[in-house]
Amino acid sequence: MKVLLVNGSPNEFGCTHTALTEIAGALKVAGVDSQIFHIGKDALSGCIACGFCRKEWKCVFDDKVNEFAKLSKEFDGFVFGGPVHYAAAGGALNSFMDRAFYSASVLFRGKPAATIVSCRRGGATAALDNLNKYLTISQMPIVTSQYWNMVHGHTPEQVKQDEEGMQTMRVLGNNMAWLLKCLEAGKIAGITLPEKEKRIMTNFIR
């Protein structure tokens, strides 16, 4: 069992990385492997609605999004994390999530996932709500913790001083490991995903 931890911060070893590392430590203790995937500092285009991915099953922009999608096939669970910008996830992470979840959504159904955010002071719950919507629309079981999945601090050192926040990350890692093991046990018992219905899409214009 393996979990991919996505660092959506431009700072590779900043506050978000500190929180993800705490999750990784809890997963390791529980016998679950993990890897941190940094989206980097290069510019990430938003989705341009070109339809390329509906034909080729990859994004027309061959960047970190396609690298992530290819890597995702090897993983059983996901944690997406990033900093809070103006009470929402940072622009680069939102662009990444838009394109990754639109072009590679078939890879995520039934796989447990969670989101975390890092903020100096406020806006964290709004940013979590922003990120969690990607999971709920993709039929991913959402892993929770003892509190909303956030850490506070302006530097990695300050985040480590947020004892409740760091404990929340460890509990999240433990809960992720537990759910992965439950799902694995279900597979052994012959329990499979529900049969997928043909998608019905409507709009509000009649």
N, C-alpha and C positions, 0 to 999 in steps of 0.2 A: 504494500500500500504506500502510495506517495502523494504528497500534497504540494501543489505549486503556489508559492507565495509571491504575489505580484506587487512590486514596489513602484507605485505610480508617482513618486516624488522625483523632481529633477536632481535632488541630492541623494546620491547612491547610498551614503552611509549616514544619513540624517535621522530625524525623529521617527519617520515611518519605518525605516530599516530597524531601528531599535525595538519598536513594537513587534515587527515581524520576527525578529530574532528571538524574542521571548516566546512567541508561539512555536517557533521551530524547536526551541529547547524542550517545551512541554511535549511536543509530538515525538521527539527523540526518546524521551523517557518512557513514552507509551509504546515504543517500538514501531513508530511510523516515520518513514523517510520524508524529507522535504527539500525543496530547492527554492531559492529566491531569484525571481526574474525581474530585472530592473528595466523599465521602459526607456530609460536614458534621457539625454538632454537634446537630442536631435528633434527638429520640428516634426510634429505629427499632424497630418492633414485630418480634417473632419471628413465624415462621409459625404461624398458628392452625388449620391443617389444615381450612379451610372448603371447599376444592374450587372456589372461584370461578375460579382461574386455569386449571383444566381445561376450563372452558366459555368463558371470555372471553380466554384467553391473555395475561392481565396480572394483577398482584396486586390484591387487593381494597383494599389500602392504597395510595393514589395518592401516593407519595412518591418519594424518590431511587431506589428500586428500579425503578419503572416508567420513570423518566427515563433510567436507565442502560440498561434493556432496549431502549427506543426508539432510543437513541443507538448501541447495539451493532451494529445492522444495517449501519452504515456502516464498521465496522472489521474488519480481517483478523486481528488478533492482540490478545492481552490480557496485562497484568501486573497482578496483584492484590497490594497491599502493605498492611501495617499493623504496629502495635506489638505487642510481646509482653506479655500480661497473664497472670500466673500460669501461665507455660509454655504458653500457647495464644494464638490470635489474640484481639484485644479483642472484647468482647461485641457492640458495634455492628457490627463487620465480620462476625462470625459470623451475626448476624441478617440482615444484608444478603445474604451469600452463600447462606444457606438459602433465602431467598425468591427471589432472582434466579435461582438455578440450578434451582429447582423450577418457577417460573412461566415462565421463558424459556429452558429448556434446548435447545429446538430451534434456537436462534440460535448455539450454540457448537460443534456437532459438526464436527470436522475443522479447527477454527481453533486455531493454536498459542497456548499460554498458559504463563505462569510465575507463581510466587508469590515474594514477598520479605518479609522481616520485619526489624524494627529492634528491638534490645534494648539495655538498659544493660549486661547481663552474661551472663545465662543464660536457658535456656528456648527458645532460638531454633529448634533442630531439631525440638522437639515441636510448636511452632507451625507450622513449615513442613509437617510431616506432616499436621496438622489441615487446612491450606488446600489442600494438593495433592490431597486426596481429592475435592474438588469437581471438579477437572479430570479425574481418572482415570475418574470415573463418567459423564462427559459426552463421552467419546471425543475429547478434545482432546490433540493432540500436545504433550508437555511439553518446554519449552525449559530446558536446563540451563546451568550455567556451570562455572568451574574449581573451585569450592568451593560449599558450601551457600549459598543466596541470602540472605545476612544481612549487616547492618552493625551495628556496635557504637558506642554513645555515648549520652550523656544529653542532648546538645544537638546542633543541626545542625553547629556548629563542631567538636564532638568527632567526629561521624560523618565529617566531611571529613578528619580526622586518621587515620581507619581506612583506611590505604592499601590493604590487601588487600581489605577490604570494598568499597571504591569500585572497585577493579579488577574485582572479581567482578561488580559491576553493569555495568561497561562490556563485559565479555566476554559477559554475558547479553544485552545490547543487540545486540552483534555477531552472536551466535548466532541471536537472534530474526530479525534482518534476513536472515541467510543462509537460514534455513528458509523464511521468507516468499517469498524469491526462488526457492527450489527448488520450492515448491508452485505458484508462478505459472508457472514453466517447465513443470511437469507438466500444468497446465491447457492450456497452449498445445499441448502434445504430445498432448492428448486423454485424459489420465489423470484419471479422476473418482473421487469417493468410492465405496467399496464399496456395493453395494446394501444397503439397510437391511432387516434381518429384522424380522418382527413380534415385538414384545417378549413374552417368556415370563416370567411372574412367579409364583413359588412361595413357600410358606412352610414351616415345619418342623412344622406340625401336620397329622397324617394321620388 
